[in-house]
Amino acid sequence: MVQPLAPASRRWRLVALGVAAAMVPALFAWLAWQSINSRKPPPPAAPVAGAALPSASEGWALVQSQYCLRCHGMEQTHVGPGFAQIAQRYRHDAGAPAQLAERIQHGSAGRWGRKLMPRQPGISAEQAKALAVWILAQPDPAP
């Protein structure tokens, strides 16, 4: 016996629902890409002659004030990788402080799988450097 077709209005609702469900992941991916790449960062501040690299204690104060612990754990992955995991990966890279500072300020994608690091426009270059120094000073995660 042949099943009767659903009324046309119901079929169109099902088609529209299927199309909308297929577009949601694409929309989120596009929004994430736009948040990372849509705006040009402000021009860097002129370096102060004789300025020393920020200390690691300043980094911890920034971690607390910028709410980094909402996404990053000290050792374990929450939304993003733990600070100890980041330090373990980049500790022996001479260019790591500058790279991490840039990723903190401007965001990144794909460094830790499919996770996104959103850009942090409220963090200055000096603050990003202090955070990078603090992150790289963390001990390796416990086994």
C-alpha positions in Angstrom: 0.0 0.0 0.0 1.3 3.4 -0.9 1.7 6.0 1.8 0.0 9.3 1.1 2.4 12.3 0.9 2.4 14.8 3.6 0.6 18.1 2.8 2.7 20.5 0.9 2.9 23.0 3.7 4.3 20.4 6.1 6.8 19.2 3.5 8.1 22.7 3.0 8.4 23.2 6.8 10.5 20.1 7.0 12.7 21.2 4.1 13.2 24.6 5.6 14.0 23.1 9.0 16.6 20.8 7.4 18.2 23.6 5.5 18.4 25.8 8.6 19.9 22.9 10.6 22.6 22.5 7.9 23.4 26.2 7.9 23.9 26.7 11.7 27.4 25.1 11.8 28.5 27.0 8.8 27.2 30.2 10.3 29.1 29.7 13.5 32.3 28.9 11.6 31.9 32.1 9.6 31.2 34.2 12.7 34.3 32.7 14.4 36.4 33.5 11.3 35.1 37.0 11.2 35.8 37.7 14.8 39.4 36.6 14.3 40.1 38.3 10.9 37.6 41.1 10.4 39.3 44.0 12.1 42.8 45.2 11.8 44.5 45.5 15.1 45.5 48.9 16.3 49.0 50.0 15.4 51.6 48.9 18.0 52.8 51.4 20.5 56.3 52.7 20.1 58.7 50.8 22.3 60.2 52.6 25.2 63.9 52.7 25.1 65.5 50.7 28.0 62.2 49.1 29.0 62.6 45.7 30.6 60.6 42.7 29.8 57.5 42.4 32.1 57.9 40.1 35.1 56.0 36.8 35.5 54.2 38.2 38.6 52.6 40.8 36.3 51.4 38.0 34.1 49.6 36.3 37.0 47.8 39.6 37.9 46.8 39.9 34.2 45.5 36.3 34.1 43.2 37.1 37.0 42.1 40.5 35.8 41.5 39.4 32.2 39.5 36.3 33.2 41.8 33.9 31.3 40.8 31.2 33.8 37.3 31.1 32.3 38.7 29.1 29.4 42.2 27.9 30.4 43.1 25.7 33.4 46.4 25.7 35.1 47.3 22.2 33.9 44.2 20.8 32.2 42.2 21.6 29.2 38.9 23.4 29.8 37.8 25.3 26.7 41.4 26.0 25.7 44.6 24.2 26.7 46.0 24.5 30.2 48.8 27.0 30.8 51.2 24.2 31.7 50.3 22.4 28.4 51.1 25.6 26.4 54.4 26.1 28.3 55.4 22.5 27.6 54.7 22.8 23.9 56.5 26.2 23.4 59.1 26.4 26.2 62.1 25.6 23.9 61.0 27.8 21.1 63.0 31.1 21.1 60.3 33.0 19.3 57.5 31.7 21.5 57.0 34.8 23.7 56.4 37.0 20.6 54.2 34.4 19.0 52.1 33.8 22.1 51.7 37.5 22.7 50.4 37.9 19.1 48.0 35.0 19.5 46.7 36.4 22.8 46.0 39.8 21.2 44.8 38.8 17.7 43.4 35.3 18.4 44.2 32.0 16.6 42.5 28.9 15.3 43.7 25.4 14.7 46.7 25.4 17.0 45.1 23.0 19.5 42.7 21.1 17.3 39.4 22.7 16.4 39.5 25.2 19.3 39.5 28.9 18.7 41.3 31.5 20.7 39.3 34.7 20.3 41.1 37.9 19.9 41.5 40.1 23.0 41.4 43.7 21.8 41.5 45.0 25.4 44.9 43.6 26.0 47.9 45.8 25.0 51.1 44.5 23.5 52.9 44.9 26.8 50.2 43.0 28.7 50.2 40.2 26.0 54.0 39.9 26.4 53.7 39.7 30.2 51.0 37.0 29.8 53.3 35.1 27.4 56.2 35.3 29.8 54.0 34.0 32.7 52.6 31.2 30.6 56.0 30.0 29.5 57.2 30.0 33.1 54.7 27.4 34.2 56.0 23.9 35.1 55.1 20.9 33.0 51.8 19.3 33.7 51.7 16.4 36.2 51.7 13.0 34.4 
